[in-house]
Amino acid sequence: MLGFNFRMNEFQGAVGLAQLRKLDYIISEQRKNKAVVKDALGKISGIGFRKLFDPDGDTATFLGFNLPDETITKQFQKALQREGVDTILYKENAWHYVPRWEHLIARSTANSKKYPFTNPMYKGKIDYDVESIPYAENIIGRTLFIIIPVKMPEAKMQSIISGIEKASKIL
């Protein structure tokens, strides 16, 4: 053990069990909400959806969709924002985009031996700049994500649908 106490107290266990009992409800609500938002976006020409390799395992916490190019994606994101629909463009998010991971680019690790970069199997230098990953750069630059909440009042759902319809006019 590394000096951390990973044991759970009774209160934490009780909360965990209570949440576990609600899990099926939570996932079904998120899937229902995601389906409504996806349907609204699916009516817009030029929008595609990322492939889900395990649809039955999808907890529907996010809906990822893409547009034809990065410029249009940013314009659509701004139009959605004006309508009160929040989206995430991971390319502009430091935590979810490899070329912005300063610790990885600098080969900084929490390991004093600088593993994995000191592993004898590591042969050479890997570049993590955007020129090294053009395919990923293209996809991530034109993909937006919407967070799908468990509880979405009808008024909020209608606001999102209306916002998507209004924002689509710029496409």
N, C-alpha and C positions, 0 to 999 in steps of 0.2 A: 504494500500500500504506500502511496506517495504522501502520506500525511493528511489526506482528505478523508472526511467522514462521509461515506456514501450511504449510510443508513438513513432510513426514512422514519420520522417519528409518527405517532398514532394519528395526529391531526393531518399530516401530509398524506398518509395512507388513506384516511377517510375521504379527503378531498379527491385524491386520485381515483378511488373506487366510485365516487359519485359522478365524476366526469366520465369515467369509463362506461357507466350505465347509460349515459346520454350520447355516447359516440355514434350509434346508428342514426339517431335523430339529427345530430349535428351534420353528419355527412349527407344525409338525405336532403336536408334543407339547403345546404350549400350546393348540392347537385341541381336541385330545383331552381335555385337562384341563378346559377351559372347557365343553365339551359335557356332561361329567359333572356339573359344578356347576350348569349351566343346567338340566339335566334335573331335579335335586333341587329347585331353586327353582320350576321350572315346575309341579310337583305341588301347589303352594300356591295356594289360591284368593286372588285379589286382587293377585297379583304379575304385573307386565307387564315387558316388555323393551324397551329402546330400539331404535329401528329402525336397522339397519345399511344404509347406502346403497351400500356396496361390500363385501358379504360375502366375496367372493373375495380382497379386499385386507386383510381383517381379520387382524392378527397375533395376536389373542386375548390381549393382555397384560392386559386388564381385562374384567370382565363387569359391565355396567351393568343395573340393574333398578329398577323403581319400585313403590311401594305407593300405596294410595288417597289418603293425605294425610300431611302432615308429622309430625303427632303419632304416628301409627301407625308411620311410618318410623323415628322416633327410638326408639320403644319396641322395635321389631324389631331395630334396630341394637344396643341395649343387651342384648337377649336373646341375640343372636348373639355379642356380646362375652363374655358370661358363659359361653358354650359354647366359647370360644376361636377364634371365627371373626371375623377382622378385616375391617372394611369402611370405606369412606371416604364421608363425606357432604360433597360439595364445597361446599355452602352454608356449612359451618363451616370451610372451608379457605381461608386468606388468599391462597394462591397461585393458586387456580383459580376464584375467584369475583369478578367485576368490582366489585361494590359494596364489596369489601374492598381494592381496589387503590388505596391512598392516593396513590400517585404519579400515577395517572390522574385521580382525582377532583381533586387539586390542580393538574392540568395541568402536572406536572413532566416534563421530558423530558431526555434525555441530550444533546440538540441545543442549542447555545448560542443559537440563534435561536428556540427554543421551538416548532419545527415538530412536529406538524402544526397546532398551535393558532394559529399566525401566518400560515398559508397564506391567501391572499386568497379562496380558494374556501370557507373555513370561515366559515359565516354563523351567528353566534350561539353560544349556550351549550348544550351537551348535558349533561343530568343523568344521572348514573350511579347514582342512588339506587334502592333497591328498589321505590319507588312508580312509577318510570318503566318498570319491566320486570316487570309482574305475571305475565305468562304464563311467562317464564323463571323467575321467583321460585317459582312454583308447582311447576314441573317439577323444578328443582334441589333444592327443599326435600323432595321425596319420592323422590329417586333415590339409591340406594347403589351403590357400586362395590366389587368384590372383585378384588384383584390375583391374576392367574393365573400362577403360577410355571412355569418350564420343567420342572423336576424336582420331582415331587410323589410321594413314596413312597405306597404303597397305604394305609398306616396314617394318613397325613395326609389323604388323600382321604376315607377312611372317617370320620375325625374331623370333617371339614367337613360331609359329608352328614348325619352324626348331629347335629351342632350345628344345622344348618338345620332338620332335622325337629323337634328339641326346641324351638327358638326359635319355630317356626311355631305352636306351641300357644297363644301369646299373641294370635294374630290372630283 
